[in-house]
Amino acid sequence: MLSLIKREPSYGWGLFNLRNEVDRMFRDFYDDSEAKESFWMPSVDITEDGDKLTLSAELPGVKKEDVKISLNNGILTIEGEKKQAKEEKAENSYRSERYYGKFTRSFNLTSEIDADKIKADYDSGILKITLPKSEKVKPRQITIN
C-alpha cells in the first residue's frame, strides 16, 4: 500500500526568501523617488474568428500619437513610449511602481492578412487592431450540386 507523506519545507528555504524580501525592501526604500525609465511590455489579448484576427493591447497613460503599428512580412509590431509627467512641485514619494519608457511587441501572424483593410482604434488606454484575413485564407462553405 502506498501512502502520502506531507513534507514540510526546510528552514533554510524560508530564510532564503526572508533575505530576498529584506533586500528588496531596502532597495525599494533607498531607490530614487522618481520612477526609472525602463523597457516594459503591454498586456495583449488576441482573438480569431472566421474572417479576422483582433488584437487588444492595454496602453494606460500612453498617447495615441506615441504609438506606431507596422506590418512587415507577416510580423505585426506595436511600439511606442509611455512618458512620465514631470511636476515642478517638490513632494515626497515613498513608492513608485508604474513603468515608463519605450515598449515594443511583435507577433508572427499565422494567417495571411489583407494589409489594406487593417483598422486600429484607441479608446481609454486600449488599442484595438482589427486584422481582416485575406480572401485566400478565409474559410468557405462549398455547396454540393
C-alpha positions in Angstrom: 0.0 0.0 0.0 1.2 3.5 -0.9 0.9 6.3 1.5 1.5 10.0 1.0 3.6 11.9 3.5 3.2 15.7 3.9 6.6 17.3 3.5 7.4 20.5 5.4 9.7 23.0 3.7 13.1 23.2 5.2 14.0 26.2 7.3 16.9 27.1 5.0 14.5 27.8 2.2 12.4 30.1 4.3 15.4 32.1 5.4 16.4 32.5 1.8 13.0 34.0 1.0 13.2 36.3 4.0 16.6 37.6 2.9 15.3 38.3 -0.6 12.4 40.3 0.9 14.6 42.3 3.2 17.0 43.1 0.3 14.1 44.2 -1.8 12.7 46.3 1.0 16.0 48.2 1.4 16.5 48.5 -2.3 13.0 50.0 -2.8 13.4 52.4 0.2 16.7 53.8 -0.9 15.9 53.9 -4.6 15.4 57.3 -6.2 11.9 58.5 -5.6 11.4 59.1 -9.3 10.3 56.1 -11.4 13.1 54.9 -13.5 12.7 54.8 -17.2 12.6 51.2 -18.3 11.5 48.9 -21.0 8.1 47.4 -20.5 5.6 45.3 -22.4 1.9 46.0 -22.5 -0.5 43.1 -22.0 -2.2 41.8 -25.1 -5.2 39.7 -26.0 -5.5 38.1 -29.5 -8.7 36.5 -30.7 -9.7 34.9 -34.0 -13.0 34.4 -35.7 -13.6 33.1 -39.2 -12.6 36.2 -41.2 -10.3 38.3 -38.9 -7.9 38.5 -36.1 -8.4 41.1 -33.3 -5.6 42.3 -31.1 -6.3 44.3 -28.0 -3.4 45.9 -26.1 -3.5 47.7 -22.7 -1.6 51.0 -23.0 -2.7 53.1 -20.0 -1.2 56.6 -19.9 0.1 56.3 -23.5 -1.0 58.9 -26.0 -2.1 57.6 -29.4 0.5 59.9 -31.1 3.2 57.9 -29.2 2.2 54.5 -30.7 3.4 53.1 -34.0 2.0 50.0 -35.7 3.6 48.2 -38.6 3.1 45.0 -40.6 6.1 43.6 -42.4 6.4 40.1 -43.8 3.7 38.7 -41.6 5.0 40.2 -38.4 2.8 42.8 -36.7 4.8 45.2 -34.5 3.5 47.7 -31.9 5.9 50.1 -30.5 5.8 53.4 -28.6 6.6 55.2 -25.4 4.9 56.0 -22.1 6.3 59.3 -20.9 6.5 60.3 -17.3 4.7 63.5 -16.4 7.1 65.9 -14.8 5.8 68.1 -12.0 7.8 71.0 -10.7 6.4 71.0 -7.1 8.5 69.2 -4.6 6.8 66.3 -2.8 7.9 63.2 -1.0 7.4 59.9 -2.8 7.6 56.7 -0.9 6.9 54.2 -3.6 6.8 54.2 -7.4 5.7 51.1 -9.2 4.4 52.4 -12.5 6.5 51.8 -15.6 7.6 54.4 -18.0 9.7 54.2 -21.1 9.7 52.6 -24.5 7.9 49.3 -25.4 7.7 47.0 -28.3 5.7 43.9 -29.0 5.9 41.8 -32.2 3.6 39.0 -33.3 4.1 36.5 -36.1 0.7 36.2 -37.8 -0.1 32.7 -38.9 -2.8 33.8 -41.4 -2.4 36.0 -44.5 -3.8 39.4 -43.6 -5.3 41.9 -46.0 -3.0 44.8 -45.2 -5.1 47.4 -46.9 -8.1 46.7 -44.6 -6.3 46.8 -41.2 -8.1 49.1 -38.7 -6.7 50.5 -35.5 -8.8 52.2 -32.8 -7.6 53.7 -29.5 -10.0 54.3 -26.6 -9.5 54.7 -22.9 -6.0 53.2 -23.0 -7.0 50.2 -25.1 -5.5 49.8 -28.6 -7.7 47.5 -30.7 -6.3 46.3 -34.1 -8.6 44.5 -36.5 -6.7 42.4 -39.0 -9.0 41.0 -41.7 -7.8 37.8 -43.3 -7.1 37.7 -47.0 -9.8 36.2 -49.2 -7.4 33.3 -50.0 -7.4 32.0 -46.4 -11.0 32.7 -45.3 -13.0 29.6 -44.6 -15.5 28.9 -47.3 -18.7 26.8 -47.5 -18.8 24.6 -50.6 -22.3 23.7 -51.7 -22.9 20.2 -53.2 -24.6 20.2 -56.6 
